[in-house]
Amino acid sequence: MRRSLTFGSASAGRLTGGALLRQVALLALLIVTAGFWVYFSVAASGFTSDFNLFSLLRFAAIQITIGFAQMVALSIGDLNLAVGAIGGATGMIAGWAMQILGLPPEVAVLFALAAGTLLGFGNALLITWTRINSFIVTLATASLITGRC
């Protein structure tokens, strides 16, 4: 017997309990977001300008990237509080590599990504070797990275 499953569906195709509540919450969030877009498009003449949309999407890209990084940790049942600190340090390392080392932007970005990967790998090693809760380890490394940068 072949069953078609969709996000939040129950066995008979009907939403029950928590699945129904999640679907209603997602729909409410979509309606509120659309309502804000419509309101600000009407109330503020420059809201839909090219510059503002570029700025909003640029800001969202950073948040989405950090969200994806956090999603990886959450998918295995852990929490990584150092994601933002590592992201900020990676940007600062890229700037440092361009300004101080004189590297071209393409090489500086690769250098910074390697440094960010190394910092994340260091977190992973600390968590697996010491068996300390990831919340504690990443909180400590976030403080160290933020203090250093």
Secondary structure, 3 states (H helix, E strand, C coil): CCCCCCCCCCCCCCCCHHHHHHHHHHHHHHHHHHHHHHHHHHHCCCCCCHHHHHHHHHHHHHHHHHHHHHHHHHHCCCCCCCHHHHHHHHHHHHHHHHHCCCCCHHHHHHHHHHHHHHHHHHHHHHHHHHCCCHHHHHHHHHHHHHHHC
